[in-house]
Amino acid sequence: MGAEHDLLLMCVSRLGSRLDRNEYLSLRQWWEKNRVRWKALTEVLLSHAEYNWESIIIDHQAHRHPWYEQLATEASLRDCATFFLENSVLPSFISMVERTLDVQICDEGQQAIRRNLADEQVPVSHADLMQRLIHALKKKAGDDLKLETYSSLLDRTLIFHYGYFVDPWHLVGLLFATEVMANHRLSHIKRGLERLGFDEYEIEFINIQLTCDKHHTRGWREGVILPSTRLSPQLRKPIAEGIAACLVTSASYLDEKQYAVCMQ
């Protein structure tokens, strides 16, 4: 796990710029070593038309994982806070979406991603609202939270960095899968935070995301994936592989997270 942790720290330090040759090769090598884990699911996705991919995501264990029900009904304040904070090493949503804008090959894709980015500023910056929620979590949970470095979380996070630095079409699949799963995930998180006493001001980020994620899902599917793969069918594979990597690593992390909390 030490090598993966060091690789992640290196990626985090390079966000907004580029990896040098050796760093790039290290990230590629990590990906090649791990991609066998989601190979079978990638092949399932590729055996279906793109408009069926959403239903495959919804049917996967990562989508309706029991950890989300646990967050909604019984997880402690500290468990909720650590869940949010230990995921903070993911690249920002805006930076990931902007990265996919660089490689779009059709007008529909450009327009869909620009709408997505514009939505992130309405009615105010969603990044600022997320920081408000994080601040409220830290304030209520205290400063002595112990954040675990799960091996599964390293994998879940590194796939996004791989997409960001190496293959933005893989990142398209990651973001599409994330948006498809967002409504169920966020609705359960909202229930949990309300149960723990968070008010509407503190959870405004979640309320706003719940209103726009279905719209964003449609934008990725109809604006980016369908027209782009019609124009360039070879893009099906990296997008499908991104979806598969997102689902497999998410399910593994949630399994490990739920087990760790239950063992406390």
SULCORZI-V218972 format. One record per residue. RES is the residue in three letters. PSI is psi in degrees with one decimal (none if undefined). BURIAL is 1 if it has 9 or more other C-alpha atoms within 8 Angstrom, else 0. Layout:
res:RES psi:PSI burial:BURIAL
res:RES psi:PSI burial:BURIAL
This chain:
res:MET psi:-23.8 burial:0
res:GLY psi:-42.8 burial:0
res:ALA psi:-41.7 burial:0
res:GLU psi:-38.8 burial:1
res:HIS psi:-43.4 burial:1
res:ASP psi:-38.7 burial:0
res:LEU psi:-42.1 burial:1
res:LEU psi:-45.8 burial:1
res:LEU psi:-38.8 burial:0
res:MET psi:-44.5 burial:1
res:CYS psi:-44.4 burial:1
res:VAL psi:-40.7 burial:1
res:SER psi:-18.5 burial:0
res:ARG psi:-2.1 burial:1
res:LEU psi:136.1 burial:0
res:GLY psi:-5.9 burial:0
res:SER psi:-145.8 burial:0
res:ARG psi:157.0 burial:0
res:LEU psi:149.1 burial:1
res:ASP psi:177.3 burial:0
res:ARG psi:-46.8 burial:0
res:ASN psi:-38.4 burial:0
res:GLU psi:-43.2 burial:1
res:TYR psi:-45.6 burial:1
res:LEU psi:-36.5 burial:0
res:SER psi:-42.0 burial:1
res:LEU psi:-40.2 burial:1
res:ARG psi:-41.3 burial:1
res:GLN psi:-39.2 burial:0
res:TRP psi:-45.3 burial:0
res:TRP psi:-47.3 burial:1
res:GLU psi:-35.0 burial:0
res:LYS psi:-31.3 burial:0
res:ASN psi:-15.8 burial:0
res:ARG psi:-19.3 burial:1
res:VAL psi:-26.2 burial:0
res:ARG psi:-30.1 burial:0
res:TRP psi:14.7 burial:1
res:LYS psi:-45.0 burial:1
res:ALA psi:-43.0 burial:0
res:LEU psi:-35.8 burial:0
res:THR psi:-43.8 burial:1
res:GLU psi:-36.3 burial:0
res:VAL psi:-47.4 burial:0
res:LEU psi:-43.9 burial:1
res:LEU psi:-19.0 burial:1
res:SER psi:-6.1 burial:0
res:HIS psi:157.1 burial:0
res:ALA psi:153.8 burial:0
res:GLU psi:-33.7 burial:1
res:TYR psi:-8.6 burial:0
res:ASN psi:-6.0 burial:0
res:TRP psi:-33.8 burial:1
res:GLU psi:-41.1 burial:1
res:SER psi:-32.5 burial:0
res:ILE psi:-39.6 burial:1
res:ILE psi:-46.9 burial:1
res:ILE psi:-33.3 burial:1
res:ASP psi:-8.1 burial:0
res:HIS psi:151.9 burial:1
res:GLN psi:-32.8 burial:0
res:ALA psi:-27.6 burial:1
res:HIS psi:-54.2 burial:1
res:ARG psi:50.3 burial:1
res:HIS psi:139.4 burial:1
res:PRO psi:-18.9 burial:0
res:TRP psi:-34.1 burial:1
res:TYR psi:-37.4 burial:1
res:GLU psi:-36.9 burial:1
res:GLN psi:-41.1 burial:1
res:LEU psi:-41.4 burial:1
res:ALA psi:-36.0 burial:1
res:THR psi:-24.1 burial:1
res:GLU psi:-14.3 burial:0
res:ALA psi:144.2 burial:1
res:SER psi:167.7 burial:0
res:LEU psi:-43.1 burial:1
res:ARG psi:-36.0 burial:0
res:ASP psi:-42.8 burial:1
res:CYS psi:-43.1 burial:1
res:ALA psi:-45.1 burial:1
res:THR psi:-34.4 burial:1
res:PHE psi:-44.6 burial:0
res:PHE psi:-48.2 burial:1
res:LEU psi:-34.4 burial:1
res:GLU psi:-13.3 burial:1
res:ASN psi:4.4 burial:1
res:SER psi:-9.1 burial:0
res:VAL psi:-1.7 burial:0
res:LEU psi:143.6 burial:0
res:PRO psi:152.5 burial:1
res:SER psi:148.1 burial:0
res:PHE psi:-42.9 burial:0
res:ILE psi:-42.7 burial:0
res:SER psi:-35.4 burial:1
res:MET psi:-44.0 burial:1
res:VAL psi:-42.3 burial:1
res:GLU psi:-36.1 burial:1
res:ARG psi:-38.2 burial:1
res:THR psi:-24.7 burial:1
res:LEU psi:-31.7 burial:1
res:ASP psi:-24.9 burial:0
res:VAL psi:7.0 burial:0
res:GLN psi:143.3 burial:1
res:ILE psi:0.5 burial:0
res:CYS psi:159.1 burial:0
res:ASP psi:-37.9 burial:0
res:GLU psi:-42.0 burial:1
res:GLY psi:-44.9 burial:1
res:GLN psi:-46.9 burial:1
res:GLN psi:-41.5 burial:1
res:ALA psi:-42.8 burial:1
res:ILE psi:-36.4 burial:1
res:ARG psi:-36.7 burial:1
res:ARG psi:-41.3 burial:0
res:ASN psi:-46.4 burial:1
res:LEU psi:-38.4 burial:1
res:ALA psi:-39.1 burial:0
res:ASP psi:-30.3 burial:0
res:GLU psi:-5.9 burial:1
res:GLN psi:7.3 burial:1
res:VAL psi:131.0 burial:0
res:PRO psi:-17.8 burial:0
res:VAL psi:174.7 burial:0
res:SER psi:123.3 burial:1
res:HIS psi:-29.6 burial:1
res:ALA psi:-39.0 burial:0
res:ASP psi:-37.6 burial:0
res:LEU psi:-37.0 burial:1
res:MET psi:-41.5 burial:1
res:GLN psi:-34.5 burial:0
res:ARG psi:-43.1 burial:1
res:LEU psi:-44.2 burial:1
res:ILE psi:-42.7 burial:1
res:HIS psi:-42.7 burial:0
res:ALA psi:-39.4 burial:1
res:LEU psi:-45.7 burial:1
res:LYS psi:-42.0 burial:1
res:LYS psi:-42.3 burial:0
res:LYS psi:-32.8 burial:0
res:ALA psi:-19.8 burial:1
res:GLY psi:167.0 burial:0
res:ASP psi:-4.2 burial:0
res:ASP psi:29.9 burial:0
res:LEU psi:138.4 burial:0
res:LYS psi:115.4 burial:0
res:LEU psi:122.0 burial:0
res:GLU psi:150.9 burial:0
res:THR psi:81.2 burial:0
res:TYR psi:138.1 burial:1
res:SER psi:-35.5 burial:0
res:SER psi:-32.1 burial:1
res:LEU psi:-35.5 burial:1
res:LEU psi:-45.0 burial:1
res:ASP psi:-46.5 burial:1
res:ARG psi:-35.3 burial:1
res:THR psi:-39.0 burial:1
res:LEU psi:-30.0 burial:1
res:ILE psi:-34.4 burial:1
res:PHE psi:-38.3 burial:1
res:HIS psi:-36.3 burial:1
res:TYR psi:-46.8 burial:1
res:GLY psi:-41.2 burial:1
res:TYR psi:-45.9 burial:1
res:PHE psi:-27.1 burial:1
res:VAL psi:-49.6 burial:1
res:ASP psi:91.7 burial:1
res:PRO psi:-21.8 burial:1
res:TRP psi:-31.7 burial:1
res:HIS psi:-40.4 burial:1
res:LEU psi:-33.9 burial:1
res:VAL psi:-46.4 burial:1
res:GLY psi:-41.6 burial:1
res:LEU psi:-46.5 burial:1
res:LEU psi:-37.2 burial:1
res:PHE psi:-49.0 burial:1
res:ALA psi:-40.1 burial:1
res:THR psi:-42.8 burial:1
res:GLU psi:-39.9 burial:1
res:VAL psi:-40.9 burial:1
res:MET psi:-8.5 burial:1
res:ALA psi:-41.1 burial:1
res:ASN psi:-46.8 burial:1
res:HIS psi:-45.7 burial:1
res:ARG psi:-49.9 burial:1
res:LEU psi:-33.0 burial:1
res:SER psi:-36.3 burial:1
res:HIS psi:-38.3 burial:1
res:ILE psi:-41.5 burial:1
res:LYS psi:-46.1 burial:1
res:ARG psi:-41.5 burial:1
res:GLY psi:-43.8 burial:1
res:LEU psi:-37.9 burial:1
res:GLU psi:-40.7 burial:1
res:ARG psi:-32.9 burial:1
res:LEU psi:4.0 burial:0
res:GLY psi:11.3 burial:0
res:PHE psi:140.4 burial:1
res:ASP psi:177.5 burial:0
res:GLU psi:-34.5 burial:0
res:TYR psi:-43.1 burial:0
res:GLU psi:-33.1 burial:1
res:ILE psi:22.4 burial:1
res:GLU psi:-35.1 burial:1
res:PHE psi:-46.3 burial:1
res:ILE psi:-42.6 burial:1
res:ASN psi:-40.9 burial:1
res:ILE psi:-41.9 burial:0
res:GLN psi:-36.1 burial:1
res:LEU psi:-23.7 burial:1
res:THR psi:-18.1 burial:0
res:CYS psi:-9.6 burial:1
res:ASP psi:-36.4 burial:1
res:LYS psi:-38.8 burial:1
res:HIS psi:-40.9 burial:0
res:HIS psi:-39.3 burial:1
res:THR psi:-46.3 burial:1
res:ARG psi:-37.5 burial:1
res:GLY psi:-43.7 burial:1
res:TRP psi:-41.9 burial:1
res:ARG psi:-55.2 burial:1
res:GLU psi:-26.3 burial:1
res:GLY psi:-31.5 burial:1
res:VAL psi:-60.8 burial:1
res:ILE psi:-52.1 burial:1
res:LEU psi:-51.2 burial:1
res:PRO psi:-32.8 burial:1
res:SER psi:-40.9 burial:1
res:THR psi:-25.9 burial:1
res:ARG psi:-41.6 burial:0
res:LEU psi:-35.2 burial:0
res:SER psi:85.3 burial:0
res:PRO psi:-24.3 burial:0
res:GLN psi:-12.7 burial:0
res:LEU psi:-14.5 burial:1
res:ARG psi:-40.9 burial:1
res:LYS psi:-52.5 burial:1
res:PRO psi:-34.3 burial:1
res:ILE psi:-46.4 burial:1
res:ALA psi:-39.4 burial:1
res:GLU psi:-35.5 burial:1
res:GLY psi:-43.6 burial:1
res:ILE psi:-48.9 burial:1
res:ALA psi:-43.5 burial:1
res:ALA psi:-40.2 burial:1
res:CYS psi:-46.2 burial:1
res:LEU psi:-45.9 burial:1
res:VAL psi:-47.2 burial:1
res:THR psi:-33.7 burial:1
res:SER psi:-46.6 burial:1
res:ALA psi:-41.1 burial:1
res:SER psi:-43.6 burial:1
res:TYR psi:-45.6 burial:1
res:LEU psi:-36.3 burial:1
res:ASP psi:-48.3 burial:1
res:GLU psi:-40.1 burial:1
res:LYS psi:-47.8 burial:1
res:GLN psi:-41.5 burial:1
res:TYR psi:-43.4 burial:0
res:ALA psi:-40.8 burial:0
res:VAL psi:-40.1 burial:0
res:CYS psi:-27.4 burial:0
res:MET psi:-6.8 burial:0
res:GLN psi:none burial:0
